Amino acid sequence: MDNEGKTDMDKMKKDEAVEKEDRLLALVSFVKPQIEKVKPETAARIIEGLQNEVKARGNGFVKHFGDSADQKMLGGSCWKQILRMNRETFNRGFNEIGITYNSEEEFNRISDGKTEFQGKLYCRVKTSYKKRTLYYENGELIESLTKTDPNNQELALAE
């Protein structure tokens, strides 16, 4: 590969990293006023982990915290490995940025594409099948929070 091709790839990687960081900052800025029980840094780590998983595995992915042998079967690391925090901190942090449903039935009763998020960035659904937990992102809200204004290239946070 010539130097010009390498430079273009380096620039693309740098642009992607900046875009990812801008996206994370926008999401943390949105949740920061709502956070009471965890530090913003903790919420940022959880949001970043969720963003990475949605990008890699799609919305509605299954993830265990780390106490289950099932995680090996699913492929990939557990939250405990990725975020390096205990279950209590993760749950407290997730509850600041997302909503938890304790059954698929509870989730399905109100699931219409918007209501299930109750204004939060994420929701998770605990299933009875092998005690798996499904994670969903509120794609519409996240997109509105992370849109860039083409006129000034700054994040245009939704009001």
N, C-alpha and C positions, 0 to 999 in steps of 0.2 A: 504494500500500500504506500502510495506516495505521501509526502508531507501535507499536501493540500487536502487529500482525502482524510487523513488523520485529524487535521485541524478542523475540518467540517464536522467530523464525528465528535470531537471534543466539545465543539460549540453546541452541538445538539444535546449532548449529555448535560452540559452546563445549563442550557436553556430549560431542559426538563427538570433539573434539580431546583432551579429558581421558581419555576411554575409550581412544583410540588410544595415548596416552602411557602409561597404566596397563598396557595390554597389552604394549607394548614393554618397560617396566620389568620386568614379570613374566618375559618371555622372556630378557632379558639376565641377570636374577638366576639363572635356571636354568642358563645356559651359562657364567656367570662362573667358577665353580670349575673348569671343564673347559678354559678358555682358557689356552693357554701361549705361543702364537706370535704373537698379535696383542693390541693394546690392547682393552679392553672397548668403547671408543668405536667402534673399527673394526667389531667384531662387531655393535654396535648399528646402525650405518649399513647393514650388509649385511642384517640382520634387517628393518629398516624398509623397505628396498628390496624385499625378498622379500614382505613383508606387503602392501605397496602393489600389487605386481604380481599377487599371488594375488587380491586384492580386485577389481582392475580386469579381469583376464584369465582368472581361474579357475585351479584347480589343474592342473598339467601344462602350463604355458605355456612357450613357446619364447622364449629370450632369448640374444642374442649378447653377447660382451664388448664389442665395438666395433671389431674389426679387420676386419669383414666388410661387404661391400656388400649382403649379404642382409638386414641389419637394416632398410634402407630399405623393402624389399619387405614386411617383417613389420609395419611401422608402429610407431612408438614409438621411444623412446630406447634406447640400449644401456647396459649396466652402467657402462661407462667415463664416459658423460655423466651418468648419474644419481648415481653414487656418488663420482665424481671421485677415483678411485684407480687405480693401475696393476694390470695383470693378476696379477702376483705377489702383491700384497697381497690382492687379491680372492680368489684361489685359496687362499692361506694362511688367510684369515679364514673362507671357506666351509668348508674342511676342519675347522675348529674347531666349527662349528655344524651341519654336514651331512655326508653321505656321498656319494661320487662313484662312479658306475658308468661304466666305459669303453665299454660297449656295451649295446644293448637286450637282447641274449641273456643277458648277465650279470645284468641287472636282472630279466628275466622268470623266470630260474631260481629266484630266491628271493622273488619278489613275491607276497605274500599279504595285503597291507594293513597289516602291522605290522613284519614282520621286515626289510623292505628299509630301514627307517630306522635300525635298530640303536641305538635309544634317542636318536637325534638329532632335531632339529627339522625338517630338510629333507633331501632327496636330489636329486641331479641325475643325468641319464642322457645321456651323449654318444651321439648317433646317427650312423650312417654316411650317412644321407640328408642331403645338403647340409651335413654336419658341424654339425647343429643340436644344441642342448642343451636338454633338457626339465627343468623344475624342478617339484618336488612338495613340498608341506608335509605334515608329520605332523599332520594336523588333530586327531586324537584327543588327542595329547600337548599340542598348543597349547591346545586347549579346556580340558583339565584344569588347565593352568598358569594360565589367564587367567580362570577362573570367579571371580565375586564372591560373597562370602558375603552373603546378603540380610539377615542379622541385624546385621552391623556395617559393611557396604559396603566392607570392605577385601579386597584380593586374597587369595584362599585358595590358596596354592601347594601343589601336590600333594607328598606326601612320598615 
